[in-house]
């Protein structure tokens, strides 16, 4: 099975999710450090849709200025534009497999798509 993790190595939950994936021999893993290689607006919108989330639900609030910028109440287009311009606003880790996409908070959520 192929899996892609949109990873931030500074995030404990992201590191724990990555460890789960790395310890499974059946997983062919691609790691994308999204702060260095952010997704396009279209790709991010698709990840959200595939995860069954709105862009606002994929918005990271903790440790960001999202609330000060009014992003939690903004429309989806504004939120996506903000996340693409400043990828720290993307909540993590997002994991994608052929079974779907999940925001893996907590990290055990990844097991739903393996």
Secondary structure, DSSP 8 states (H G I E B T S, - for coil): -EEEEEE-TT-HHHHHHHHHHHT-TT-EEEEEETTTS---HHHHHHHHHHHT--GGGGB--TTSSTTTTTGGGS-HHHHHHHHHHSGGGB-S-EEEETTEEEE-SSGGGGGGG-
